[in-house]
Amino acid sequence: MPEPDLPVVTQRTIEANGLRFRVAEAGAGPLALLLHGFPESWYSWRHQLTALAGAGYRAAAPDMRGYGASDAPPDVADYDIEHLVGDAAGLVEALGEQQAVVVGHDWGAIIAWQCALLRPDRFRAVAGLSVPYTGRPPVRPLETWKRRFGENFFYILYFQPPGVAEAEFDPDPRRILRRLYRSPGSEAAAPPAITDPKMSAGGWAGRMPEPKALPPWLSEADLDYYVEQFRRSGFRGPLSYYRNFDRNWELTPQLAGAKVEQPAMFLAGEHDAVIVRGGIMGAGDDLEERMREAVPGLRAITLVPGAGHWVQQERPHEVNAALIDFLRSLDHDARAAGTGRRAV
């Protein structure tokens, strides 16, 4: 029996918010804008692009600024949240649409939540993967992490001095990517080379075990593609997102107490280090309570059993089903509201 035809993914360069972006697209219908995280690429959404297109939606996944074939402005401040939300809103307009559902993973989720808060005119709904929204913190993020980790290594603090992490990652992107792109419980070929918890003991890659093999969701060809993208772009732009945590907090005092009112969903792997007890973003057993307080429009929280941080690549079928159910619920809302047509 022949395989069904899959929607074709095309790529083109689009100008938005004063920059050029490579955008991968598939399908026709209401727009879903897919924002990737660190250290990734439009390619992280390869399974979602075709699935959403096959379900009757238009899916578009850019290389975010600083990544792959998109422009990489030189200054750290060029990667603050005003620029990043401006990119997303500009891409919706450049794609010929008035509104979109914004879907983000990792850093893309941080941006997606802020898109919903800062540009509700452009973003009618939001889906966050891996990183939840629990409200604007009362103090600067770096202050919290410095208190929590002290002199011990924490990757976000390691990323702060310009040039340090670049000097580790740029010469050999495969070394860091191969260690990061792993599944929970992956078998190690060698233990971490650095066991001293102090920041002064060294960089990030040496603190992670050398994996024995790639996880089943990532082929050698997939890894080769990612490696080539970072050989092309380097890590300066991607790391600059992290160097704006405090600046982003300072730029958005108006978001103190602000809530995401649009329809929303959250999805993560149950073993994602961001959300486990004591996780990176401070989420834990009270995740749902905190999210529902900050996101009144939250319709679903889905934790995918057995999955880790790279959930849309690890478990594409579950992620695709959840996203399509969410998008269809928005269509149902539009019909119920008496529009007689699908929302755009």
C-alpha contacts under 8 A as a table, 3 or more apart, distances in Angstrom:
res1	aa1	res2	aa2	distance
6	L	50	T	6.67
6	L	54	G	7.23
7	P	26	A	6.42
7	P	27	G	6.56
7	P	50	T	5.50
7	P	53	A	6.32
7	P	54	G	6.29
8	V	26	A	6.02
8	V	27	G	7.74
8	V	50	T	7.21
9	V	24	A	6.37
9	V	25	E	5.45
9	V	26	A	4.81
9	V	49	L	7.17
9	V	50	T	7.06
10	T	24	A	5.53
10	T	25	E	5.34
10	T	26	A	6.50
11	Q	22	R	6.79
11	Q	23	V	5.55
11	Q	24	A	4.37
11	Q	25	E	6.28
12	R	22	R	5.71
12	R	23	V	5.59
12	R	24	A	6.74
13	T	20	R	6.29
13	T	21	F	5.40
13	T	22	R	4.52
13	T	23	V	6.14
14	I	20	R	5.55
14	I	21	F	5.23
14	I	22	R	6.41
14	I	23	V	6.91
14	I	91	L	7.71
14	I	94	A	6.97
15	E	18	G	6.62
15	E	19	L	5.54
15	E	20	R	4.44
15	E	21	F	6.22
15	E	91	L	7.78
15	E	94	A	6.96
16	A	19	L	5.49
16	A	20	R	6.39
16	A	21	F	7.29
16	A	87	D	6.35
16	A	90	G	4.90
16	A	91	L	5.48
16	A	94	A	6.15
17	N	83	H	8.00
17	N	86	G	6.23
17	N	87	D	5.43
17	N	90	G	5.34
17	N	91	L	7.70
19	L	70	S	7.79
19	L	71	D	6.00
20	R	70	S	5.74
20	R	71	D	5.55
21	F	62	P	6.37
21	F	63	D	6.38
21	F	64	M	7.22
21	F	65	R	7.16
21	F	69	A	6.99
21	F	70	S	4.27
21	F	71	D	6.39
22	R	62	P	5.59
22	R	63	D	5.63
22	R	68	G	7.95
22	R	69	A	5.70
22	R	70	S	5.25
23	V	42	W	7.35
23	V	60	A	6.43
23	V	61	A	5.50
23	V	62	P	4.05
23	V	63	D	6.38
24	A	42	W	6.74
24	A	60	A	5.63
24	A	61	A	5.15
24	A	62	P	6.11
25	E	49	L	6.94
25	E	58	R	7.30
25	E	59	A	5.63
25	E	60	A	4.40
25	E	61	A	6.43
26	A	49	L	5.87
26	A	50	T	6.37
26	A	53	A	5.58
26	A	58	R	5.93
26	A	59	A	5.45
26	A	60	A	6.70
27	G	50	T	7.59
27	G	52	L	7.46
27	G	53	A	4.05
27	G	54	G	6.96
27	G	56	G	6.78
27	G	57	Y	5.81
27	G	58	R	4.46
27	G	59	A	6.35
28	A	31	L	7.85
28	A	53	A	6.64
28	A	56	G	6.37
28	A	57	Y	5.34
28	A	58	R	4.30
28	A	59	A	7.82
29	G	56	G	5.85
29	G	57	Y	4.40
29	G	58	R	4.93
29	G	344	V	7.62
30	P	56	G	7.95
30	P	57	Y	5.25
30	P	58	R	5.68
30	P	100	A	7.09
30	P	342	R	7.61
30	P	343	A	6.71
30	P	344	V	4.80
31	L	57	Y	6.26
31	L	58	R	4.71
31	L	59	A	5.87
31	L	60	A	7.41
31	L	97	E	7.56
31	L	99	Q	7.47
31	L	100	A	4.99
31	L	101	V	6.38
31	L	344	V	6.87
32	A	57	Y	7.18
32	A	58	R	6.14
32	A	59	A	4.90
32	A	60	A	6.39
32	A	100	A	5.58
32	A	101	V	4.78
32	A	102	V	5.82
32	A	103	V	6.81
33	L	59	A	6.09
33	L	60	A	5.12
33	L	61	A	6.08
33	L	88	A	7.92
33	L	92	V	7.62
33	L	100	A	6.48
33	L	101	V	6.21
33	L	102	V	4.89
33	L	103	V	5.95
34	L	45	W	7.25
34	L	59	A	7.10
34	L	60	A	5.99
34	L	61	A	4.69
34	L	62	P	7.21
34	L	102	V	6.27
34	L	103	V	4.84
34	L	104	G	5.77
34	L	108	G	7.91
35	L	42	W	7.66
35	L	61	A	6.22
35	L	62	P	6.77
35	L	64	M	7.17
35	L	102	V	7.56
35	L	103	V	6.11
35	L	104	G	4.56
35	L	105	H	6.47
35	L	108	G	4.60
35	L	109	A	7.28
35	L	111	I	7.97
35	L	112	A	7.51
36	H	40	E	6.30
36	H	41	S	6.18
36	H	42	W	6.39
36	H	44	S	6.77
36	H	45	W	7.54
36	H	61	A	7.73
36	H	62	P	7.92
36	H	63	D	7.55
36	H	64	M	7.13
36	H	104	G	6.00
36	H	105	H	5.39
36	H	106	D	6.93
36	H	107	W	6.84
36	H	108	G	4.82
36	H	109	A	7.90
37	G	40	E	5.65
37	G	41	S	7.55
37	G	104	G	7.55
37	G	105	H	5.53
37	G	106	D	4.63
37	G	107	W	4.32
37	G	108	G	4.85
37	G	109	A	7.59
38	F	106	D	6.75
38	F	107	W	6.27
38	F	238	P	6.71
39	P	177	L	7.76
39	P	238	P	6.98
40	E	43	Y	7.51
40	E	44	S	6.33
40	E	67	Y	7.92
40	E	226	Y	7.06
41	S	44	S	5.61
41	S	62	P	7.77
41	S	63	D	5.44
41	S	64	M	7.46
41	S	67	Y	6.79
41	S	68	G	6.71
41	S	226	Y	7.19
41	S	229	Q	7.75
42	W	45	W	5.87
42	W	46	R	7.38
42	W	61	A	5.23
42	W	62	P	5.37
42	W	63	D	5.00
42	W	64	M	7.85
43	Y	46	R	5.13
44	S	47	H	7.85
44	S	312	Q	7.58
44	S	313	Q	6.67
45	W	48	Q	5.18
45	W	49	L	6.05
45	W	61	A	6.94
45	W	312	Q	7.17
45	W	313	Q	7.52
46	R	49	L	5.45
46	R	50	T	6.99
47	H	50	T	5.94
47	H	51	A	6.38
47	H	312	Q	7.67
47	H	313	Q	7.20
47	H	316	P	6.20
47	H	320	N	7.92
48	Q	51	A	5.00
48	Q	52	L	5.81
48	Q	59	A	7.98
48	Q	312	Q	7.67
48	Q	316	P	7.18
48	Q	320	N	6.04
49	L	52	L	5.58
49	L	53	A	6.15
49	L	59	A	5.51
49	L	60	A	7.16
49	L	61	A	7.70
50	T	53	A	5.07
50	T	54	G	5.99
51	A	54	G	5.08
51	A	55	A	6.32
51	A	320	N	6.45
52	L	55	A	5.04
52	L	56	G	6.55
52	L	57	Y	5.43
52	L	58	R	7.00
52	L	59	A	6.34
52	L	320	N	7.28
52	L	324	I	6.69
53	A	56	G	5.29
53	A	57	Y	4.87
53	A	58	R	5.65
53	A	59	A	6.30
54	G	57	Y	7.26
55	A	324	I	7.13
63	D	66	G	7.96
63	D	67	Y	5.58
63	D	68	G	5.99
63	D	69	A	6.78
63	D	70	S	5.77
64	M	67	Y	5.55
64	M	68	G	7.97
64	M	70	S	6.64
65	R	70	S	5.69
65	R	71	D	5.73
65	R	72	A	5.62
65	R	73	P	7.64
65	R	79	Y	7.81
65	R	84	L	7.88
65	R	237	G	7.23
65	R	238	P	7.99
66	G	70	S	6.31
66	G	71	D	5.84
66	G	72	A	3.87
66	G	73	P	6.81
66	G	233	S	6.82
66	G	235	F	8.00
66	G	236	R	7.51
66	G	237	G	4.23
66	G	238	P	5.79
67	Y	70	S	5.81
67	Y	71	D	7.44
67	Y	72	A	6.94
67	Y	229	Q	7.39
67	Y	230	F	7.43
67	Y	233	S	5.82
67	Y	234	G	7.96
67	Y	237	G	6.85
67	Y	238	P	6.58
68	G	229	Q	4.81
68	G	230	F	6.60
68	G	232	R	6.45
68	G	233	S	5.47
69	A	229	Q	7.64
69	A	232	R	7.79
69	A	233	S	7.40
72	A	233	S	7.69
72	A	237	G	6.04
73	P	78	D	6.28
73	P	237	G	7.38
74	P	78	D	7.31
74	P	237	G	7.63
75	D	78	D	5.33
75	D	79	Y	7.68
76	V	79	Y	5.82
76	V	80	D	7.71
76	V	237	G	7.68
76	V	240	S	5.26
76	V	241	Y	7.79
76	V	243	R	6.91
76	V	244	N	7.36
77	A	80	D	5.53
77	A	240	S	7.88
77	A	244	N	6.98
78	D	83	H	6.43
79	Y	83	H	6.06
79	Y	84	L	6.42
79	Y	237	G	7.58
79	Y	240	S	6.05
79	Y	241	Y	5.45
79	Y	244	N	6.89
80	D	83	H	5.55
80	D	84	L	6.33
80	D	241	Y	6.72
80	D	244	N	5.46
80	D	245	F	7.96
80	D	247	R	6.90
80	D	248	N	5.95
81	I	84	L	4.90
81	I	85	V	5.90
81	I	111	I	7.14
81	I	114	Q	7.78
81	I	244	N	7.77
81	I	248	N	5.60
82	E	85	V	5.42
82	E	86	G	5.91
82	E	248	N	7.86
82	E	251	L	8.00
83	H	86	G	4.90
83	H	87	D	6.10
84	L	87	D	5.04
84	L	88	A	6.53
84	L	111	I	6.78
85	V	88	A	5.15
85	V	89	A	6.21
85	V	111	I	6.36
85	V	112	A	7.89
85	V	114	Q	6.95
85	V	115	C	5.52
85	V	118	L	7.74
85	V	119	R	7.83
86	G	89	A	5.17
86	G	90	G	5.84
87	D	90	G	5.04
87	D	91	L	6.03
88	A	91	L	5.13
88	A	92	V	6.46
88	A	115	C	7.56
89	A	92	V	5.26
89	A	93	E	6.55
89	A	115	C	7.77
89	A	119	R	7.43
89	A	122	R	6.27
90	G	93	E	5.16
90	G	94	A	6.01
91	L	94	A	4.87
91	L	95	L	5.95
92	V	95	L	5.19
92	V	96	G	6.66
92	V	97	E	5.55
92	V	98	Q	6.76
92	V	99	Q	6.61
92	V	100	A	6.68
92	V	122	R	7.49
93	E	96	G	5.16
93	E	97	E	5.33
93	E	98	Q	6.19
94	A	97	E	7.43
97	E	100	A	7.32
97	E	344	V	7.59
98	Q	122	R	6.31
98	Q	344	V	7.40
99	Q	121	D	7.16
99	Q	122	R	4.48
99	Q	123	F	5.51
99	Q	124	R	6.47
99	Q	344	V	6.24
100	A	122	R	6.37
100	A	123	F	5.15
100	A	124	R	6.16
100	A	125	A	7.41
100	A	344	V	6.92
101	V	123	F	5.66
101	V	124	R	5.76
101	V	125	A	4.85
101	V	126	V	5.66
101	V	127	A	7.65
102	V	112	A	5.85
102	V	115	C	7.77
102	V	123	F	6.38
102	V	125	A	6.50
102	V	126	V	4.96
102	V	127	A	6.33
103	V	108	G	7.57
103	V	109	A	6.92
103	V	112	A	6.32
103	V	126	V	5.86
103	V	127	A	4.62
103	V	128	G	5.93
103	V	129	L	7.63
104	G	107	W	7.32
104	G	108	G	4.10
104	G	109	A	3.84
104	G	110	I	7.34
104	G	111	I	7.15
104	G	112	A	5.48
104	G	127	A	6.45
104	G	128	G	5.20
104	G	129	L	5.95
105	H	108	G	4.68
105	H	109	A	4.57
105	H	110	I	7.88
105	H	128	G	6.18
105	H	129	L	4.51
105	H	130	S	5.96
105	H	131	V	7.06
106	D	109	A	5.16
106	D	110	I	6.72
106	D	129	L	6.52
106	D	130	S	5.57
106	D	131	V	5.57
107	W	110	I	5.02
107	W	111	I	6.35
107	W	131	V	7.67
108	G	111	I	5.08
108	G	112	A	5.98
109	A	112	A	4.79
109	A	113	W	6.19
109	A	127	A	7.63
109	A	128	G	4.81
109	A	129	L	5.97
109	A	130	S	7.25
109	A	131	V	5.82
109	A	132	P	7.54
110	I	113	W	5.51
110	I	114	Q	6.46
110	I	128	G	7.82
110	I	131	V	6.58
110	I	132	P	7.83
110	I	133	Y	7.60
111	I	114	Q	5.08
111	I	115	C	6.02
112	A	115	C	4.92
112	A	116	A	6.41
112	A	126	V	6.54
112	A	127	A	7.46
112	A	128	G	6.81
113	W	116	A	5.22
113	W	117	L	6.45
113	W	126	V	6.84
113	W	128	G	7.15
113	W	133	Y	6.61
113	W	260	V	7.49
114	Q	117	L	4.96
114	Q	118	L	5.81
114	Q	119	R	7.88
115	C	118	L	5.28
115	C	119	R	5.26
115	C	120	P	7.07
115	C	123	F	6.71
116	A	119	R	5.65
116	A	120	P	5.19
116	A	123	F	5.71
116	A	124	R	7.42
116	A	125	A	7.10
116	A	126	V	6.62
116	A	260	V	6.42
116	A	262	Q	7.15
117	L	120	P	6.18
117	L	255	L	7.75
117	L	258	A	7.46
117	L	259	K	7.22
117	L	260	V	5.95
119	R	122	R	5.56
119	R	123	F	6.34
120	P	123	F	5.05
120	P	124	R	6.32
120	P	262	Q	7.90
121	D	124	R	7.21
123	F	126	V	7.23
124	R	262	Q	6.11
124	R	263	P	7.42
125	A	262	Q	5.15
125	A	263	P	4.95
125	A	264	A	5.76
126	V	262	Q	7.09
126	V	263	P	6.57
126	V	264	A	4.83
126	V	265	M	6.66
127	A	264	A	5.53
127	A	265	M	4.80
127	A	266	F	5.83
127	A	267	L	7.83
127	A	323	L	7.77
128	G	131	V	6.47
128	G	132	P	6.50
128	G	264	A	7.81
128	G	265	M	6.36
128	G	266	F	4.89
128	G	267	L	6.47
129	L	132	P	7.37
129	L	266	F	5.81
129	L	267	L	4.85
129	L	268	A	5.45
129	L	311	V	7.86
130	S	266	F	7.67
130	S	267	L	6.30
130	S	268	A	4.54
130	S	269	G	7.15
130	S	272	D	6.96
130	S	274	V	6.65
130	S	275	I	7.34
130	S	309	H	6.51
130	S	311	V	7.76
131	V	268	A	7.79
131	V	274	V	6.53
131	V	275	I	7.43
131	V	281	M	7.47
132	P	266	F	6.73
132	P	275	I	7.99
132	P	291	M	7.05
133	Y	291	M	6.12
133	Y	294	A	6.89
133	Y	295	V	7.34
134	T	290	R	5.50
134	T	291	M	4.97
134	T	293	E	7.46
134	T	294	A	5.30
134	T	295	V	7.55
135	G	256	A	7.53
135	G	257	G	6.85
135	G	258	A	7.22
135	G	259	K	7.20
135	G	291	M	7.97
135	G	294	A	5.36
136	R	249	W	7.87
136	R	255	L	6.48
136	R	256	A	5.63
136	R	257	G	6.98
136	R	258	A	7.81
137	P	140	R	7.13
137	P	141	P	7.26
137	P	256	A	7.93
138	P	256	A	7.90
139	V	143	E	7.05
139	V	144	T	7.17
140	R	143	E	5.39
140	R	144	T	6.73
140	R	245	F	7.86
140	R	246	D	5.53
140	R	249	W	6.33
140	R	250	E	7.92
141	P	144	T	5.22
141	P	145	W	6.42
141	P	245	F	6.43
141	P	246	D	6.07
141	P	249	W	7.67
142	L	145	W	5.08
142	L	146	K	5.96
142	L	157	L	7.47
142	L	245	F	7.13
142	L	246	D	6.44
143	E	146	K	5.20
143	E	147	R	6.26
144	T	147	R	5.29
144	T	148	R	6.20
145	W	148	R	4.91
145	W	149	F	5.93
145	W	150	G	7.87
145	W	157	L	7.67
146	K	149	F	5.40
146	K	150	G	5.26
146	K	157	L	7.65
147	R	150	G	5.57
149	F	152	N	5.30
149	F	153	F	7.00
149	F	154	F	6.74
151	E	198	K	5.67
151	E	199	M	5.95
151	E	200	S	7.94
152	N	197	P	5.29
152	N	198	K	4.14
152	N	199	M	5.04
153	F	157	L	7.60
153	F	158	Y	7.07
153	F	197	P	5.83
153	F	198	K	5.38
153	F	199	M	4.11
153	F	200	S	7.87
154	F	157	L	5.52
154	F	158	Y	6.17
154	F	199	M	7.37
155	Y	158	Y	4.80
155	Y	159	F	6.16
155	Y	204	W	6.83
156	I	159	F	5.13
156	I	160	Q	6.75
156	I	242	Y	6.57
157	L	160	Q	5.37
158	Y	161	P	7.15
158	Y	164	V	7.84
158	Y	165	A	7.08
158	Y	199	M	7.43
158	Y	203	G	7.58
159	F	162	P	7.31
159	F	164	V	7.16
159	F	165	A	5.78
159	F	239	L	6.48
159	F	242	Y	6.87
159	F	243	R	7.12
160	Q	242	Y	7.06
160	Q	243	R	5.40
161	P	164	V	6.01
161	P	165	A	7.92
162	P	165	A	7.47
162	P	166	E	7.70
162	P	236	R	7.91
163	G	166	E	5.08
163	G	167	A	6.00
163	G	236	R	7.57
164	V	167	A	5.35
164	V	168	E	6.86
165	A	168	E	5.11
165	A	169	F	6.14
165	A	203	G	7.39
165	A	239	L	7.98
166	E	169	F	5.12
166	E	170	D	5.39
166	E	234	G	7.60
166	E	235	F	5.76
166	E	236	R	6.19
167	A	170	D	5.97
167	A	171	P	7.06
168	E	171	P	6.84
168	E	172	D	7.75
168	E	203	G	7.13
169	F	172	D	5.79
169	F	173	P	5.42
169	F	175	R	7.72
169	F	176	I	6.50
169	F	235	F	6.97
170	D	173	P	5.76
170	D	230	F	7.56
170	D	231	R	7.08
170	D	234	G	5.62
170	D	235	F	6.30
172	D	175	R	5.70
172	D	176	I	7.49
173	P	176	I	5.69
173	P	177	L	6.10
173	P	227	V	5.72
173	P	230	F	6.39
173	P	231	R	6.86
174	R	177	L	5.12
174	R	178	R	5.69
174	R	223	L	7.81
174	R	227	V	5.65
175	R	178	R	5.60
175	R	179	R	6.65
175	R	205	A	7.03
176	I	179	R	5.35
176	I	180	L	6.21
176	I	204	W	7.93
176	I	205	A	5.35
177	L	180	L	5.04
177	L	181	Y	5.88
177	L	223	L	7.88
177	L	227	V	7.49
178	R	181	Y	5.49
178	R	182	R	7.34
178	R	211	P	7.40
178	R	214	L	7.44
178	R	223	L	7.60
179	R	182	R	6.47
179	R	205	A	6.90
179	R	208	M	6.36
179	R	209	P	6.88
179	R	210	E	6.23
179	R	211	P	6.41
181	Y	214	L	7.88
181	Y	215	P	7.68
181	Y	310	W	7.44
182	R	186	S	6.41
182	R	211	P	7.66
182	R	214	L	6.93
182	R	215	P	5.75
183	S	186	S	5.48
183	S	215	P	6.04
183	S	307	A	7.17
183	S	308	G	5.98
183	S	309	H	7.96
183	S	310	W	8.00
183	S	314	E	7.73
184	P	271	H	6.79
184	P	306	G	7.41
184	P	307	A	6.92
184	P	308	G	5.75
186	S	211	P	6.87
186	S	212	K	7.86
186	S	215	P	7.30
187	E	211	P	6.16
187	E	212	K	5.79
187	E	213	A	7.63
188	A	191	P	6.59
188	A	209	P	5.87
188	A	210	E	5.62
188	A	211	P	4.38
188	A	212	K	4.87
189	A	209	P	7.42
189	A	210	E	5.57
189	A	211	P	5.40
189	A	212	K	4.25
190	A	209	P	5.84
190	A	210	E	5.16
190	A	211	P	7.19
190	A	212	K	7.67
191	P	208	M	7.43
191	P	209	P	4.64
191	P	210	E	6.47
192	P	195	T	6.57
192	P	206	G	5.69
192	P	207	R	4.99
192	P	208	M	4.99
192	P	209	P	4.35
192	P	210	E	6.93
193	A	206	G	5.09
193	A	207	R	6.19
193	A	208	M	7.71
193	A	209	P	7.60
194	I	201	A	7.16
194	I	202	G	7.23
194	I	206	G	5.40
194	I	207	R	4.95
195	T	207	R	6.57
196	D	201	A	6.09
197	P	201	A	7.27
198	K	201	A	5.57
199	M	202	G	6.29
199	M	203	G	7.63
202	G	206	G	7.59
203	G	206	G	6.43
203	G	207	R	7.26
204	W	207	R	5.38
204	W	208	M	7.10
205	A	208	M	5.55
206	G	209	P	7.37
211	P	214	L	6.98
214	L	218	L	6.24
214	L	219	S	6.96
214	L	220	E	7.57
215	P	218	L	5.62
215	P	219	S	7.84
216	P	219	S	7.17
217	W	313	Q	6.35
217	W	314	E	5.37
218	L	222	D	5.90
218	L	223	L	6.76
218	L	313	Q	7.89
219	S	222	D	5.01
219	S	223	L	6.35
220	E	223	L	5.10
220	E	224	D	6.03
221	A	224	D	4.95
221	A	225	Y	6.25
222	D	225	Y	5.21
222	D	226	Y	6.55
223	L	226	Y	5.17
223	L	227	V	6.11
224	D	227	V	5.08
224	D	228	E	6.13
225	Y	228	E	5.22
225	Y	229	Q	6.38
226	Y	229	Q	5.13
226	Y	230	F	6.53
227	V	230	F	5.33
227	V	231	R	6.18
228	E	231	R	4.98
228	E	232	R	6.16
229	Q	232	R	5.07
229	Q	233	S	6.23
230	F	233	S	4.97
230	F	234	G	4.90
230	F	235	F	6.67
231	R	234	G	5.61
233	S	237	G	7.89
234	G	237	G	7.44
235	F	238	P	5.35
235	F	239	L	5.96
236	R	239	L	5.28
236	R	240	S	6.16
237	G	240	S	5.11
237	G	241	Y	7.14
238	P	241	Y	5.78
238	P	242	Y	7.80
239	L	242	Y	5.55
239	L	243	R	6.74
240	S	243	R	4.83
240	S	244	N	6.62
241	Y	244	N	5.58
241	Y	245	F	7.38
242	Y	245	F	5.71
243	R	246	D	7.63
244	N	247	R	4.89
244	N	248	N	5.76
245	F	248	N	5.29
245	F	249	W	6.46
246	D	249	W	5.06
246	D	250	E	6.27
247	R	250	E	5.00
247	R	251	L	6.10
248	N	251	L	5.07
248	N	252	T	6.42
249	W	252	T	5.55
249	W	253	P	6.98
250	E	253	P	6.36
252	T	255	L	5.63
252	T	256	A	7.86
253	P	256	A	5.80
254	Q	258	A	7.58
255	L	258	A	4.78
257	G	294	A	7.96
258	A	294	A	7.44
259	K	293	E	7.89
259	K	294	A	4.98
259	K	295	V	5.53
259	K	296	P	6.93
260	V	264	A	7.99
260	V	294	A	6.44
260	V	295	V	4.59
260	V	296	P	6.40
260	V	297	G	6.56
261	E	295	V	6.22
261	E	296	P	5.61
261	E	297	G	4.96
262	Q	296	P	7.94
262	Q	297	G	5.26
262	Q	298	L	7.97
263	P	297	G	4.53
263	P	298	L	5.96
263	P	299	R	6.69
263	P	330	L	7.92
264	A	295	V	7.47
264	A	297	G	5.55
264	A	298	L	4.54
264	A	299	R	5.83
264	A	300	A	7.46
265	M	298	L	5.56
265	M	299	R	5.58
265	M	300	A	5.02
265	M	301	I	6.14
265	M	326	F	7.36
266	F	298	L	7.73
266	F	300	A	6.29
266	F	301	I	4.85
266	F	302	T	6.31
267	L	301	I	5.76
267	L	302	T	4.62
267	L	303	L	5.77
267	L	304	V	7.47
267	L	319	V	7.80
268	A	272	D	6.71
268	A	275	I	7.99
268	A	302	T	6.50
268	A	303	L	5.06
268	A	304	V	6.19
268	A	307	A	7.83
268	A	308	G	7.59
268	A	309	H	7.15
268	A	311	V	6.39
269	G	272	D	5.18
269	G	303	L	5.32
269	G	304	V	4.65
269	G	305	P	6.47
269	G	306	G	6.81
269	G	307	A	4.25
269	G	308	G	4.59
269	G	309	H	6.01
269	G	310	W	7.77
269	G	311	V	5.64
270	E	275	I	7.81
270	E	276	V	7.41
270	E	303	L	5.04
270	E	304	V	5.49
270	E	305	P	5.48
270	E	306	G	6.25
270	E	307	A	5.82
270	E	308	G	6.41
271	H	275	I	7.73
271	H	276	V	6.50
271	H	305	P	7.89
271	H	306	G	6.63
271	H	307	A	5.90
271	H	308	G	4.70
271	H	309	H	7.19
272	D	275	I	5.83
272	D	276	V	6.37
272	D	307	A	7.19
272	D	308	G	4.38
272	D	309	H	4.49
273	A	276	V	5.51
273	A	279	G	5.38
273	A	280	I	6.45
273	A	308	G	7.50
273	A	309	H	6.87
274	V	279	G	4.77
274	V	280	I	4.69
274	V	281	M	5.62
274	V	282	G	7.66
274	V	283	A	7.20
274	V	309	H	7.70
275	I	278	G	7.73
275	I	279	G	5.12
275	I	280	I	7.04
275	I	281	M	6.79
275	I	282	G	7.26
275	I	283	A	5.03
275	I	284	G	5.91
275	I	287	L	7.76
276	V	279	G	4.92
276	V	283	A	6.65
276	V	284	G	5.45
276	V	285	D	7.99
277	R	282	G	7.60
277	R	283	A	6.43
277	R	284	G	4.15
277	R	285	D	6.51
278	G	282	G	5.72
278	G	283	A	6.69
278	G	284	G	6.29
279	G	282	G	5.17
279	G	283	A	5.87
279	G	284	G	6.89
280	I	283	A	7.52
283	A	286	D	7.00
283	A	287	L	5.44
284	G	287	L	5.36
285	D	288	E	7.81
286	D	289	E	5.34
286	D	290	R	6.13
287	L	290	R	5.28
287	L	291	M	6.02
288	E	291	M	5.10
288	E	292	R	6.04
288	E	301	I	7.34
289	E	292	R	5.34
289	E	293	E	6.34
290	R	293	E	5.24
290	R	294	A	6.45
291	M	294	A	5.18
291	M	295	V	5.62
291	M	298	L	7.72
292	R	295	V	4.99
292	R	296	P	5.48
292	R	297	G	7.82
292	R	298	L	6.27
293	E	296	P	6.21
295	V	298	L	5.45
298	L	301	I	7.82
304	V	307	A	5.73
304	V	311	V	7.89
304	V	315	R	7.98
304	V	318	E	7.54
307	A	310	W	7.77
307	A	311	V	6.07
307	A	314	E	6.64
307	A	315	R	7.05
308	G	311	V	5.95
308	G	314	E	7.63
310	W	313	Q	5.72
310	W	314	E	5.90
311	V	314	E	4.87
311	V	315	R	5.63
311	V	316	P	7.30
311	V	319	V	7.44
312	Q	315	R	5.59
312	Q	316	P	4.94
312	Q	319	V	5.74
312	Q	320	N	7.85
313	Q	316	P	5.46
315	R	318	E	5.75
315	R	319	V	6.34
316	P	319	V	5.06
316	P	320	N	5.77
317	H	320	N	5.17
317	H	321	A	6.10
318	E	321	A	5.21
318	E	322	A	6.24
319	V	322	A	5.18
319	V	323	L	6.16
320	N	323	L	5.17
320	N	324	I	6.02
321	A	324	I	5.22
321	A	325	D	6.05
322	A	325	D	5.17
322	A	326	F	6.19
323	L	326	F	5.08
323	L	327	L	6.17
324	I	327	L	5.05
324	I	328	R	6.01
325	D	328	R	5.14
325	D	329	S	6.15
326	F	329	S	5.08
326	F	330	L	6.61
327	L	330	L	5.18
327	L	331	D	6.57
328	R	331	D	4.91
328	R	332	H	6.21
329	S	332	H	4.94
329	S	333	D	6.25
330	L	333	D	4.97
330	L	334	A	6.35
330	L	343	A	7.45
331	D	334	A	5.12
331	D	335	R	6.34
331	D	342	R	5.31
331	D	343	A	6.16
332	H	335	R	5.13
332	H	336	A	6.01
333	D	336	A	5.02
333	D	337	A	6.05
334	A	337	A	5.12
334	A	338	G	6.73
334	A	339	T	5.90
334	A	340	G	7.36
334	A	341	R	6.84
334	A	342	R	6.02
334	A	343	A	5.88
335	R	338	G	5.24
335	R	339	T	5.58
335	R	340	G	5.29
335	R	341	R	6.19
335	R	342	R	6.85
336	A	339	T	7.49
339	T	342	R	7.68
